[in-house]
Amino acid sequence: MESETESKSEFGQGLCYNLGLFLAHADRIHRDLEVYEKIGNKERAYEMWFYGAADHLFDLRHEDAPDELKERCKIFQGKVLSVRMPIQNEATATKEDYEWAIQEAKDLLREIDRFHKVQTIKGTWE
């Protein structure tokens, strides 16, 4: 529940919370691929997926994480946001970018559990 003293955030603010919000977009790619395939530009689906999902990484908070996790979060955040906002217009997101981002977000959540000494076992069905 949100307290009166909490500030507002359109796309959330936190570490696990924002990784979860990012991953909540994962299955949208199937719908997006179908839509963009109909208009003959299937590759654009990944670009648009990143455009929506990456919003949750603007306020990804990793400042208090252990150094190794903090660095990994910075790399993840930087790569995903660079795919979302390519410097060159011809740069587009790929299926491989999508697959890496989804897996890395899951792996980061497992690392956070390990930091908190919560045993994790990677699922075989994802």
Secondary structure as GFF3:
##gff-version 3
##sequence-region A 1 126
A	DSSP	alpha_helix	16	23	.	.	.	ID=ss1
A	DSSP	alpha_helix	28	38	.	.	.	ID=ss2
A	DSSP	alpha_helix	44	53	.	.	.	ID=ss3
A	DSSP	three_ten_helix	54	57	.	.	.	ID=ss4
A	DSSP	alpha_helix	67	84	.	.	.	ID=ss5
A	DSSP	alpha_helix	95	115	.	.	.	ID=ss6
###
